[in-house]
Amino acid sequence: MRNNYVPHSVNRDWPLTNQERTVWIGESVLLHERGLMVKHLHVLETCGGVAYVIPEGFYKQVGYDSRRTYFSSSGVNTKVSRNPAADPISGLSIRNDVPGEIDVVTALNAAVSYDAQYEVEDRACFTSEFRKMQLIYTGRVGDRLRFSYVETWGSERSVMNHDVEYDLSASRTFGYKGARVEVLVATNEQITYKVLKNFTSRED
């Protein structure tokens, strides 16, 4: 096992300005995300055998070398279990040249391989620097466009959530939290738009 992984920082806005986008109801129209991101092994289905069982879930990356990527055996609200007769667990790994398998790495540095369905994904690390701002499309009633604004921040994952409406007959451009959006087409199922200016976060 290696323990040399360092989370990477992100400060991103989505989508890019002045590009036409279409999203469905329930999807983000605007997104601002800032903080540390940690790669996780996302086990899509529980797998394993007699010695070890790897429940579905997310397992944080802890290290890497030229052949393998290493992850914690304790996931988000879950952990790998072992038969009492099996060797203690040191962690999990995937091999760069063998897709479709997850290895349970033991305290003796042996590896027990299992067929598995998984993805490696970035997930936010909830520190004091973390902030995520989203404007989600929730539909159209007459000329009124409806959105839900969700903001999450800090190590305690504080959340602010409220609904907003805009009158399309008054203007096809609206602003919120420093952002400016031009609406091209809107129905109760989807919205096509351009972002003229992205969110301004509290620290900007």
N, C-alpha and C positions, 0 to 999 in steps of 0.2 A: 504493500500500500504506500502511496505517496500522499503527502499533505502540503502540496505546494501551490494550490489553486488560489487565485486572488480575484474577488468579484470585480466586475467592470462597471464603470459609471456611465449613465446615459442622461441625455438632456435632449429629448426629441419632441417634435410637433408633427402631428399627422392630421390631414394629408398636407402635401406641399401646396403652397399658395398658387392661385391662378390655374389650377388644373380641374377639369370637370370630373366630378365623382358622382356615383349613384350608390346609395345605401338603402337597405330595407328597414321597415319599422322595427324598432328594438336594437338597431345598430348605431354605432358612434358616428356622428357627423364631424366632431372635432375631438382631438385627444392631445393632451400635453402630459408628458411623463418625465420625471427627473428623480434621480437617486441611484442607488446601487442595484445592479442586476446580478443574480446568481444562476448559473446553469444548473438544471435539475434533470435527473433521469425520470421520465414519466413512464411508469409501468402501466400499460393499458389494460392488462388482464393479469390476475393472480397466476403465478407460475411457481414451479419448484418440484420437489419430489419427497422422498422419504426423509432425507437428512435436513433439508431446509425448505421453507415456503416464503416466497417473496410476494406480499400482497400488492394489489394495484395501488398506485399512488405516486407521490413525488419524493425523490431522494436527492439531496443536495450534493453537488460536486465538491470533492475535497482535494483532488490532485490529478496528475496526469504524468505520463512519460511518453516515449516515442511509440509505444505499442498499445497502451491502454489508457482509459479514462476511469478515474476512481470516484466512487460515491459513498456517502454515509449509508449504513444499514438501517438507520432510524430515519423514517420519512416524516412527511407532514401528517401528523395524527396516525401514524402507523409505523411498523418496524418489521424487519425480517425475523421469522421465528425458526428455531432449530430443534431437532430431536435431541433429547438429553444425552444420547450416545454420540452425537456428532461433535466435531471440534468447535470451539468458540468462534464467533464471527468477528472478523476485522472490518469488513465492509463489502461493497459491491464493485464490480468493474465490467466494462465492455471493451472488447478488443477491436482495434481499428480495422483489422483485416477479416473479422468474423462477424458480420451483421446477423441479427436475429438471435443472439445468445447473450445471456447475462451470467456472469460468474459470481458466485459467492466466494469471497476471499477469506480464508480462515486465519486464525491467530498464528498458525504454523506456516503461513504464506503459501498454502496450497489453494487451488481453485477448483470449485465444483460448478460445472456448466449446466445451464438449463435453457431450452428453447423459450423465447419470450418475444412479446410484441411491446415495443417501446419507442419513445421519441425523446430527444434531448431538447429541452426548452429553457428559455430565459424566464425567470420569475423574479419579482421585485423583492428586495431585502428591505424590511420595514424598519428603517432607522429614522433619526430626527430629520435627515435630509430628504426623505421620500415625499413626493407629491405627485398625485395623479388627478387630472381634471378631464372630465368627459361631458360632452353634450350629446344626448341620445335622442334620436327621432322617435316620437311616439304617435305620429299620425296627423291627419288633417280633418277638421270639421268646418265645412263651409270655407271661408277665407282664412280661418285661423289655423296656424301651424302650431303643433304642440311638441315640446321637448322636455326631457328630464335632465337636469344638471346634477352630476355626482362628482364630489371632490373628496379624495382620501389623502391623508397626510400623517406623517410622524410614526414613531415606533409603536404607538398605541392604536394605530390604524383608525384614527378619528375620521368620521364620515359626515359630510354635509350633503343633503339630497333635497332638491325641490323642483317643482314643475314651473315651466315658463311657456308663454304663448306669444305669438306674433301675428299681426294682422297683415296678410299678404296683399289685401286691397290698398293698404296705405303705402307699402313699399316692398319691393322685391329684395331689398337688402336690409339685414338686421345686424345688430351688434350685441355682444354679451361678453363680460369679463375681458374686455379689451379686444376680442375677436370681431371680425367683420365677415359676413357670409352673404353671398349673392345666390338667391334661389332661382333656378332655371325652370324646373318642373317639380310639382309636388302633388302626390295623391295620398290616399289613406294607407297605401302599401309601401311607397318608396319616395325618396326625394333625390333630385339631381341638382347639384349646386357647385359653386366655386368658393373656396376660402380666399378672401382678399387679405386678411390679417389673422394670425393665430392668437391664441390665448396669451394674456399677460398674467404670469403667476404672481403671487403675493410678494416674492422676493425680487422680481424684475423691476 
